Amino acid sequence: MKSAFELALERTGGKLTELSEEKKNKISDIDRFYKSKIAEAELSAQQRIAREQDPAKIDEIKESLVTEIASFRDKCEREKNAVRSE
């Protein structure tokens, strides 16, 4: 079964480039690293929320978590793209 990305490339006449096993492993390592960073951030935020009584502070923690996760995802994609373009 083809992914949506592969189907879109076929429709537009694009061509998929094969990645070497080394690059696939690097990308996999990057994914694992950032998934663990996101999990750490979520756990930390949950612990801070559990201790907090002020609803405004809880909202602040949640907003901070969303920003931190978005930052990790952005860094992850940039690093994976760098590996792909090597």
Rosetta constraint file for C-alpha pairs under 8 A:
AtomPair CA 2 CA 6 HARMONIC 6.01 0.50
AtomPair CA 2 CA 7 HARMONIC 6.52 0.50
AtomPair CA 3 CA 7 HARMONIC 6.34 0.50
AtomPair CA 4 CA 8 HARMONIC 6.07 0.50
AtomPair CA 5 CA 9 HARMONIC 6.24 0.50
AtomPair CA 6 CA 10 HARMONIC 6.24 0.50
AtomPair CA 6 CA 16 HARMONIC 7.41 0.50
AtomPair CA 7 CA 11 HARMONIC 6.28 0.50
AtomPair CA 8 CA 12 HARMONIC 6.25 0.50
AtomPair CA 9 CA 13 HARMONIC 5.88 0.50
AtomPair CA 9 CA 14 HARMONIC 4.53 0.50
AtomPair CA 9 CA 15 HARMONIC 6.35 0.50
AtomPair CA 9 CA 16 HARMONIC 7.40 0.50
AtomPair CA 10 CA 14 HARMONIC 5.89 0.50
AtomPair CA 10 CA 15 HARMONIC 7.24 0.50
AtomPair CA 19 CA 23 HARMONIC 6.05 0.50
AtomPair CA 19 CA 24 HARMONIC 6.33 0.50
AtomPair CA 19 CA 84 HARMONIC 7.36 0.50
AtomPair CA 20 CA 24 HARMONIC 6.25 0.50
AtomPair CA 21 CA 25 HARMONIC 6.05 0.50
AtomPair CA 22 CA 26 HARMONIC 6.23 0.50
AtomPair CA 23 CA 27 HARMONIC 6.11 0.50
AtomPair CA 23 CA 83 HARMONIC 6.39 0.50
AtomPair CA 23 CA 84 HARMONIC 6.92 0.50
AtomPair CA 24 CA 28 HARMONIC 6.07 0.50
AtomPair CA 25 CA 29 HARMONIC 6.10 0.50
AtomPair CA 26 CA 30 HARMONIC 6.19 0.50
AtomPair CA 26 CA 83 HARMONIC 7.31 0.50
AtomPair CA 27 CA 31 HARMONIC 6.19 0.50
AtomPair CA 27 CA 80 HARMONIC 5.52 0.50
AtomPair CA 27 CA 83 HARMONIC 7.02 0.50
AtomPair CA 28 CA 32 HARMONIC 6.22 0.50
AtomPair CA 29 CA 33 HARMONIC 6.09 0.50
AtomPair CA 30 CA 34 HARMONIC 6.27 0.50
AtomPair CA 30 CA 76 HARMONIC 6.54 0.50
AtomPair CA 30 CA 79 HARMONIC 7.31 0.50
AtomPair CA 30 CA 80 HARMONIC 6.92 0.50
AtomPair CA 31 CA 35 HARMONIC 6.02 0.50
AtomPair CA 31 CA 76 HARMONIC 6.76 0.50
AtomPair CA 32 CA 36 HARMONIC 6.16 0.50
AtomPair CA 33 CA 37 HARMONIC 6.35 0.50
AtomPair CA 34 CA 38 HARMONIC 6.08 0.50
AtomPair CA 34 CA 72 HARMONIC 6.33 0.50
AtomPair CA 34 CA 73 HARMONIC 7.25 0.50
AtomPair CA 34 CA 76 HARMONIC 6.31 0.50
AtomPair CA 35 CA 39 HARMONIC 6.15 0.50
AtomPair CA 36 CA 40 HARMONIC 6.12 0.50
AtomPair CA 37 CA 41 HARMONIC 6.21 0.50
AtomPair CA 37 CA 72 HARMONIC 7.49 0.50
AtomPair CA 38 CA 42 HARMONIC 6.15 0.50
AtomPair CA 38 CA 69 HARMONIC 5.92 0.50
AtomPair CA 38 CA 72 HARMONIC 6.97 0.50
AtomPair CA 39 CA 43 HARMONIC 6.10 0.50
AtomPair CA 40 CA 44 HARMONIC 6.07 0.50
AtomPair CA 41 CA 45 HARMONIC 6.08 0.50
AtomPair CA 41 CA 65 HARMONIC 6.85 0.50
AtomPair CA 41 CA 68 HARMONIC 7.60 0.50
AtomPair CA 41 CA 69 HARMONIC 7.63 0.50
AtomPair CA 42 CA 46 HARMONIC 6.11 0.50
AtomPair CA 42 CA 65 HARMONIC 6.90 0.50
AtomPair CA 43 CA 47 HARMONIC 6.25 0.50
AtomPair CA 44 CA 48 HARMONIC 6.26 0.50
AtomPair CA 45 CA 49 HARMONIC 6.02 0.50
AtomPair CA 45 CA 61 HARMONIC 6.46 0.50
AtomPair CA 45 CA 62 HARMONIC 7.22 0.50
AtomPair CA 45 CA 65 HARMONIC 6.70 0.50
AtomPair CA 46 CA 50 HARMONIC 6.11 0.50
AtomPair CA 47 CA 51 HARMONIC 6.52 0.50
AtomPair CA 48 CA 52 HARMONIC 6.19 0.50
AtomPair CA 48 CA 61 HARMONIC 7.66 0.50
AtomPair CA 49 CA 53 HARMONIC 7.98 0.50
AtomPair CA 49 CA 58 HARMONIC 5.68 0.50
AtomPair CA 49 CA 61 HARMONIC 7.08 0.50
AtomPair CA 52 CA 57 HARMONIC 7.11 0.50
AtomPair CA 52 CA 58 HARMONIC 6.56 0.50
AtomPair CA 53 CA 57 HARMONIC 7.85 0.50
AtomPair CA 53 CA 58 HARMONIC 7.67 0.50
AtomPair CA 54 CA 58 HARMONIC 6.38 0.50
AtomPair CA 55 CA 59 HARMONIC 6.24 0.50
AtomPair CA 56 CA 60 HARMONIC 6.24 0.50
AtomPair CA 57 CA 61 HARMONIC 6.18 0.50
AtomPair CA 58 CA 62 HARMONIC 6.26 0.50
AtomPair CA 59 CA 63 HARMONIC 6.15 0.50
AtomPair CA 60 CA 64 HARMONIC 6.07 0.50
AtomPair CA 61 CA 65 HARMONIC 6.15 0.50
AtomPair CA 62 CA 66 HARMONIC 6.34 0.50
AtomPair CA 63 CA 67 HARMONIC 6.32 0.50
AtomPair CA 64 CA 68 HARMONIC 6.09 0.50
AtomPair CA 65 CA 69 HARMONIC 6.05 0.50
AtomPair CA 66 CA 70 HARMONIC 6.18 0.50
AtomPair CA 67 CA 71 HARMONIC 6.18 0.50
AtomPair CA 68 CA 72 HARMONIC 6.27 0.50
AtomPair CA 69 CA 73 HARMONIC 6.17 0.50
AtomPair CA 70 CA 74 HARMONIC 6.10 0.50
AtomPair CA 71 CA 75 HARMONIC 6.19 0.50
AtomPair CA 72 CA 76 HARMONIC 6.02 0.50
AtomPair CA 73 CA 77 HARMONIC 6.21 0.50
AtomPair CA 74 CA 78 HARMONIC 6.22 0.50
AtomPair CA 75 CA 79 HARMONIC 6.14 0.50
AtomPair CA 76 CA 80 HARMONIC 6.15 0.50
AtomPair CA 77 CA 81 HARMONIC 6.01 0.50
AtomPair CA 78 CA 82 HARMONIC 6.17 0.50
AtomPair CA 79 CA 83 HARMONIC 6.39 0.50
AtomPair CA 80 CA 84 HARMONIC 6.24 0.50
AtomPair CA 81 CA 85 HARMONIC 6.15 0.50
AtomPair CA 82 CA 86 HARMONIC 6.32 0.50
